[in-house]
């Protein structure tokens, strides 16, 4: 009788981040040291739930020889699943209507059928709750925190953030040079729906004139006044960095509320007053509003730019390559130690494991007394308050 190798799987959920392949490389090397077999699940859990979609198979066998080429490679050989949820799978029923089905039991049965003993899932904040529910139903899982916005709770550094930060700072420097040449004020919107780490740290790196983040409601007249001060001191351009989740203390661009009862009655019940091109795809809304407001208040020509999803592309930085390898290997060691339903977290200088129940539905935001906030103020960067 031969002993069957322990088999574990790796998958990715919650969208793309630079250097995802590095996590695979780390898991492969650590598993090889233990004599384990590793497979990859394509597109989150879709490779198991919808194998018919993959002519080459919903599972990809991962061998140790792949590790050297994966560590610094861009892209993701397994694909990701931004909105995949096995508890709410959209299907078309016999009446040709779309309905949602709970296929979590089918997924767990397929995992057992494939003799997968544990799954390493590299996920963002939204997908953590899905893995937590699966772990409560019996799935042995260890999660790796992935977030280009660095908003994952319990860890100082989420995988993918450093690469995105470096690229964003590079693009901001180019925007600053363009603004200086054209003698305009550039308003650049970057990722950051709930937390402003990317905007703040990248803004500091390029010495932006103002940085607007979700954690601090901004007063646009104060931002404009600060820009005018610099103009009077001889500066002929400006650079304002805004996180996509930044909100004004008072929205000067908000449409006046109708006072006519008949007009209110004529509106759709779902009308919000914010109708326009940025309702479904909100990218660019904040940059446009801030740019128009600053132009009105300063009389200087402005132009809005949106980095958005472009910041997620490219090859990983050395920091993310190292972090991916460490996270992948750490997840394997957690499985070896019998841990499940946990997330690997980096709290310098230690690597630790936190129960998923402690991190789901939490966001790592910037506190008012954070060191980066103090540095920004010391550099004369306006934060809008």
C-alpha positions in Angstrom: 0.0 0.0 0.0 1.4 3.5 -0.9 0.7 6.6 1.1 -1.1 9.2 -0.9 0.4 12.6 -0.9 -1.5 15.4 1.0 -3.2 17.6 -1.6 -3.9 21.3 -1.1 -5.3 23.9 -3.5 -4.7 27.6 -4.2 -7.3 30.0 -5.6 -7.9 33.8 -5.9 -10.9 35.9 -5.3 -11.8 39.5 -5.2 -10.1 40.9 -8.4 -6.6 41.3 -9.6 -3.5 42.6 -7.8 0.1 42.8 -9.0 2.2 39.6 -8.4 -0.4 37.1 -7.5 1.8 34.4 -8.9 4.3 35.0 -6.2 1.9 33.5 -3.6 1.6 30.4 -5.7 5.4 30.2 -5.8 5.7 30.5 -2.0 3.0 27.8 -1.5 4.7 25.5 -4.0 8.1 25.7 -2.4 6.8 25.2 1.1 4.5 22.3 0.1 7.4 20.6 -1.8 9.5 20.7 1.3 6.7 18.7 3.0 6.1 16.4 0.1 2.6 17.7 -0.6 0.9 18.1 -3.9 -0.6 21.5 -5.0 -3.3 22.2 -7.5 -4.8 25.6 -8.6 -8.6 26.2 -8.8 -9.4 28.4 -11.8 -11.3 31.7 -11.3 -12.0 31.5 -7.6 -14.1 28.4 -7.1 -15.6 28.5 -10.7 -13.1 25.8 -11.8 -14.9 23.4 -9.5 -18.5 24.7 -9.8 -18.4 25.0 -13.6 -15.8 22.6 -14.9 -17.6 22.5 -18.3 -16.3 26.1 -18.9 -12.7 24.9 -19.0 -11.7 22.6 -21.8 -8.3 22.2 -20.2 -9.8 21.4 -16.8 -11.0 23.5 -13.9 -8.0 22.5 -11.9 -4.4 23.2 -12.8 -1.7 20.9 -11.5 1.1 23.0 -10.0 4.6 21.5 -9.8 7.6 22.8 -7.9 9.5 23.6 -11.1 7.0 26.4 -11.9 8.0 28.4 -8.8 11.1 30.1 -10.2 9.2 31.5 -13.2 6.2 32.5 -11.1 7.8 34.6 -8.3 8.3 37.8 -10.3 5.8 37.3 -13.1 2.9 39.6 -13.7 -0.7 38.4 -14.4 -2.2 35.3 -12.7 -2.1 31.8 -14.2 -5.2 30.8 -12.3 -7.4 33.8 -13.0 -9.5 35.6 -10.3 -13.2 35.8 -9.4 -14.2 39.3 -8.5 -17.9 38.6 -7.7 -18.0 34.8 -7.4 -20.0 33.6 -4.3 -20.9 29.9 -4.0 -23.7 30.9 -1.6 -25.3 33.0 -4.3 -24.7 31.5 -7.7 -26.7 33.1 -10.5 -28.4 30.6 -12.8 -31.2 30.6 -15.5 -34.1 28.4 -14.4 -36.6 26.5 -16.6 -38.7 29.6 -16.9 -35.7 31.5 -18.4 -35.5 33.7 -15.3 -32.4 34.5 -13.4 -32.3 33.2 -9.9 -29.6 32.7 -7.2 -28.8 29.2 -5.8 -26.8 28.2 -2.8 -24.2 25.8 -4.2 -21.9 25.7 -1.2 -22.7 22.1 -0.4 -21.9 21.1 -4.0 -18.6 23.0 -3.9 -17.6 21.2 -0.7 -18.6 17.8 -2.1 -16.4 18.6 -5.2 -13.5 19.5 -3.0 -13.8 16.2 -1.2 -14.2 14.4 -4.5 -10.9 15.9 -5.7 -9.2 14.8 -2.4 -8.3 18.4 -1.6 -7.6 18.6 2.1 -7.3 22.4 2.5 -7.6 25.5 0.3 -5.3 28.6 0.4 -7.5 31.5 -0.8 -5.9 34.9 -1.7 -8.8 37.3 -1.2 -9.8 40.9 -0.5 -12.1 42.2 2.2 -15.4 41.3 0.6 -14.5 37.6 0.0 -13.4 37.0 3.6 -17.0 36.5 4.8 -17.5 33.8 2.1 -14.4 31.9 3.2 -15.5 32.2 6.9 -18.9 30.7 6.1 -17.3 27.9 4.1 -15.0 27.2 7.0 -17.9 26.9 9.3 -19.4 24.3 7.0 -16.2 22.2 7.2 -13.8 23.7 4.6 -10.2 23.7 5.9 -9.0 27.1 4.7 -6.2 29.6 5.3 -6.6 33.1 3.7 -4.0 35.5 2.4 -4.9 39.2 2.6 -4.9 40.9 -0.8 -5.8 44.5 -1.3 -4.3 47.3 -3.5 -5.9 49.8 -1.1 -4.2 48.2 2.0 -7.6 48.2 3.8 -7.5 44.6 5.2 -8.0 44.6 8.9 -5.4 43.1 11.3 -2.4 43.4 9.0 0.0 46.3 8.4 0.6 45.3 4.7 -1.8 43.6 2.4 -0.4 41.8 -0.6 -0.4 43.9 -3.8 -0.4 47.3 -2.1 3.3 48.1 -2.4 3.3 47.5 -6.2 0.1 49.6 -6.7 1.6 52.4 -4.5 4.8 52.5 -6.5 3.0 52.7 -9.8 0.5 55.3 -8.5 3.4 57.5 -7.2 5.1 57.2 -10.6 1.9 58.3 -12.4 1.3 61.2 -10.0 4.8 62.4 -10.6 4.1 62.4 -14.4 0.8 64.3 -13.7 2.7 66.8 -11.6 5.2 67.4 -14.4 2.4 67.9 -16.9 0.6 70.3 -14.6 3.8 72.3 -14.1 4.4 72.5 -17.9 0.8 73.5 -18.7 0.5 75.8 -15.6 -2.7 74.1 -14.5 -4.0 72.3 -11.4 -4.1 68.5 -11.9 -6.7 66.6 -9.9 -5.9 62.9 -9.9 -8.3 60.3 -8.6 -6.9 57.1 -7.2 -8.3 53.9 -5.7 -9.5 54.0 -2.2 -13.3 53.6 -1.6 -13.1 53.1 2.2 -9.5 53.9 3.1 -7.1 56.5 1.9 -3.8 54.8 2.3 -3.0 54.8 -1.4 -3.9 58.5 -1.9 -2.1 59.6 1.3 1.2 57.7 0.9 1.4 58.3 -2.9 0.6 62.0 -2.3 3.3 62.3 0.3 5.8 60.6 -2.1 5.3 63.3 -4.8 4.7 66.2 -2.4 1.2 66.9 -3.6 -0.4 70.2 -2.7 -3.5 68.5 -1.3 -4.7 65.0 -0.6 -8.3 64.2 0.0 -9.2 60.9 1.7 -12.4 59.1 2.9 -11.4 59.4 6.6 -11.3 63.3 6.5 -14.3 65.1 5.1 -12.9 67.9 3.0 -13.8 71.6 2.9 -13.2 72.6 -0.7 -12.9 76.3 -0.1 -10.1 75.6 2.4 -8.3 73.5 -0.3 -8.8 76.3 -2.8 -7.5 78.8 -0.3 -4.4 76.8 0.2 -3.8 76.5 -3.6 -4.2 80.3 -3.9 -1.6 80.9 -1.2 0.9 78.9 -3.2 -0.1 80.8 -6.4 0.5 84.1 -4.7 3.9 82.7 -3.5 4.9 82.1 -7.2 3.8 78.6 -7.8 2.1 78.4 -11.2 0.6 74.9 -11.0 -0.9 72.4 -8.5 -1.5 68.8 -7.8 -4.4 67.4 -5.9 -4.8 63.7 -5.1 -8.2 62.4 -4.3 -9.3 58.9 -3.2 -12.4 57.7 -5.0 -14.2 57.5 -1.6 -13.4 61.1 -0.5 -16.4 63.1 0.6 -17.0 66.8 1.1 -18.1 68.3 4.4 -20.5 70.3 2.3 -21.3 69.2 -1.2 -21.2 72.4 -3.3 -22.0 70.4 -6.4 -25.2 68.8 -5.0 -28.3 69.8 -7.0 -30.9 71.9 -5.1 -33.6 69.9 -3.6 -36.9 70.4 -5.3 -39.5 72.1 -3.2 -42.4 71.5 -5.4 -44.4 68.5 -4.2 -45.7 67.8 -7.7 -42.2 67.6 -9.0 -41.2 65.2 -6.2 -44.2 63.0 -7.0 -43.1 62.9 -10.7 -39.6 61.5 -9.9 -38.9 57.8 -9.9 -39.1 56.2 -6.5 -35.4 55.3 -6.8 -34.2 58.8 -7.8 -31.3 60.0 -5.6 -30.5 63.4 -7.2 -27.1 62.1 -8.3 -28.2 60.8 -11.7 -25.5 60.9 -14.3 -22.8 59.0 -16.0 -21.1 57.9 -12.8 -23.9 56.0 -11.1 -23.0 52.5 -12.2 -19.3 53.2 -12.8 -18.3 55.7 -10.2 -14.7 56.1 -11.3 -13.9 59.8 -12.1 -16.9 61.3 -10.3 -14.9 62.7 -7.4 -12.1 64.0 -9.6 -14.6 65.8 -11.8 -16.4 67.4 -8.9 -13.2 68.5 -7.1 -11.7 69.8 -10.3 -14.8 71.9 -11.2 -15.1 73.2 -7.7 -11.4 74.3 -7.5 -11.7 76.0 -10.9 -14.7 78.0 -9.7 -13.1 79.0 -6.5 -9.6 79.8 -7.7 -10.1 80.9 -11.3 -7.3 78.6 -12.4 -7.7 76.0 -15.1 -7.9 72.5 -13.8 -8.0 69.1 -15.4 -9.2 65.8 -13.8 -7.4 62.5 -14.3 -8.4 59.0 -13.2 -5.9 56.2 -12.6 -8.5 53.7 -11.4 -7.9 50.1 -12.3 -4.8 51.0 -14.3 -2.9 51.1 -11.1 -3.3 47.3 -10.6 -1.3 46.3 -13.6 2.3 45.6 -14.2 4.9 43.4 -12.5 5.2 43.3 -8.7 7.8 45.2 -6.7 10.5 43.4 -4.8 8.5 44.1 -1.6 5.4 42.3 -3.0 7.5 39.5 -4.5 8.9 38.8 -1.1 5.6 39.3 0.7 3.8 36.9 -1.7 6.4 34.2 -1.2 6.2 34.7 2.6 2.4 34.6 2.6 2.2 31.6 0.4 4.7 29.6 2.5 3.1 30.9 5.8 -0.3 29.6 4.7 1.2 26.1 4.0 2.8 26.1 7.4 -0.5 27.1 9.0 -2.2 24.1 7.3 0.7 21.8 8.5 0.1 23.1 12.1 -3.6 22.1 11.8 -4.9 25.7 11.6 -8.1 26.5 9.7 -10.4 29.4 9.3 -7.6 31.9 9.8 -5.9 34.7 7.8 -2.1 35.1 7.6 -1.2 38.6 8.7 2.1 40.6 8.6 2.7 42.6 11.8 6.3 43.6 11.4 8.5 41.8 12.2 6.2 38.8 12.8 3.9 36.7 10.7 0.8 35.7 12.6 -2.5 34.0 12.1 -5.8 35.7 13.0 -9.3 33.9 13.1 -11.5 35.1 10.2 -14.2 35.9 12.6 -12.0 38.8 13.9 -11.4 40.4 10.5 -14.5 40.0 8.5 -16.6 43.2 8.1 -13.7 45.3 9.3 -11.7 47.9 7.4 -8.3 49.2 8.2 -8.7 53.0 8.0 -6.4 55.9 8.7 -6.8 57.4 12.2 -6.6 61.1 12.9 -3.3 60.7 14.7 -1.7 58.4 12.2 1.9 59.1 11.5 1.3 59.5 7.7 -1.3 62.2 8.5 1.2 64.0 10.7 3.9 63.8 8.0 1.6 65.2 5.4 0.7 68.1 7.6 4.4 68.7 8.3 5.1 68.8 4.6 2.4 71.5 4.1 0.0 69.1 2.3 -3.6 70.2 2.7 -6.0 67.5 3.8 -9.1 69.5 3.4 -10.0 70.0 7.1 
